[in-house]
Amino acid sequence: MDELLNEHEQGERVRSWLQRNAGSLIGGVAVGIAIIWGWQWWSDRQHGTQMHDAEQYEALIGDANNDPAKLAAGVGKLKADSMYGALARMQLAKAQVDVGKPQDALATLRAIHASDSGLSDVIDVRIGRLLVETGKPADAIALLGKATSPGALEVVGDAQAKQGQAQSAQATYKRALTMLEVGSPERTIVELKLADVGGAPDAAPATNAPVAAAAAQTPAQQPTK
């Protein structure tokens, strides 16, 4: 009987608590539903915006055919801080370089506000390369001096070579080579630049020399067990 009374008291306490807090519970549920609905609405809107930007980008690239004037006219329709807006401006900068307008290309690249760090790094490398080509190697080093990607290091090496700092350029190119795959086109270019400033790639450690030597032995040369 006592156990039944205890269960009854517990039930009454639960009902009483629910009555006192019904308003708060309903409000919390409503807020939760509103948050979920708001997130769903925002996600759908973001997806729709991205699809629209993608379509505009594809139409722009297809119609402009790398014509700087046509690209410049269409680029303004894409936000500078969006992924497709950034890609369109990078395409415009390339077209401007191709027609001999590096200063216009620099202005175009500097107007990009990339939120993605990887894309931002690529843009900085392109800006740095243009700075070297337009006779501003010190500005390129200031922009990329702390960067660690092989592309950035290559540009810093180019800037140092442009300033007559052959030893610094050699060290920078060698750092870039440590991150580039043997035989890749990028590595070949850096190796050529390194040779141009009087350097040579560091020899790789012969960690597999014993294995290679054993494999090269003829059956007659190999030790018997």
PERA-V933108 format. One record per backbone hydrogen bond with DSSP energy under -1.0 kcal/mol. CO is the residue of the C=O (numbers start at 1). NH is the residue of the N-H. If there is no record, write none. Layout:
# PERA-V933108
CO;NH + CO;NH
This chain:
# PERA-V933108
1;5 + 2;6 + 3;7 + 4;8 + 5;9 + 6;10 + 7;11 + 8;12 + 9;13 + 10;14 + 11;15 + 12;16 + 13;17 + 14;18 + 15;19 + 16;20 + 17;21 + 21;25 + 22;26 + 23;27 + 24;28 + 25;29 + 26;30 + 27;31 + 28;32 + 29;33 + 30;34 + 31;35 + 32;36 + 33;37 + 34;38 + 35;39 + 36;40 + 37;41 + 38;42 + 39;43 + 40;44 + 41;45 + 42;46 + 43;47 + 44;48 + 45;49 + 46;50 + 47;51 + 48;52 + 49;53 + 50;54 + 51;55 + 52;56 + 53;57 + 54;58 + 55;59 + 56;60 + 57;61 + 58;62 + 59;63 + 60;64 + 61;65 + 64;67 + 67;71 + 68;72 + 69;73 + 70;74 + 71;75 + 74;77 + 75;78 + 79;82 + 80;113 + 82;86 + 83;87 + 84;88 + 85;89 + 86;90 + 87;91 + 88;92 + 89;93 + 90;94 + 91;95 + 92;96 + 93;97 + 94;98 + 95;99 + 96;101 + 97;100 + 101;105 + 102;106 + 103;107 + 104;108 + 105;109 + 106;110 + 109;112 + 116;120 + 117;121 + 118;122 + 119;123 + 120;124 + 121;125 + 122;126 + 123;127 + 124;128 + 125;129 + 126;130 + 127;131 + 128;132 + 129;133 + 130;134 + 131;136 + 132;135 + 136;140 + 137;141 + 138;142 + 139;143 + 140;144 + 141;145 + 144;147 + 149;153 + 150;154 + 151;155 + 152;156 + 153;157 + 154;158 + 155;159 + 156;160 + 157;161 + 158;162 + 159;163 + 160;165 + 161;164 + 164;166 + 165;169 + 166;170 + 167;171 + 168;172 + 169;173 + 170;174 + 171;175 + 172;176 + 173;177 + 174;178 + 176;179 + 177;180 + 181;184 + 184;188 + 185;189 + 186;190 + 187;191 + 188;192 + 189;193 + 190;194 + 191;195 + 192;196 + 194;199 + 195;198 + 205;207 + 206;209 + 208;212 + 209;213 + 210;214 + 211;215 + 212;216 + 218;222
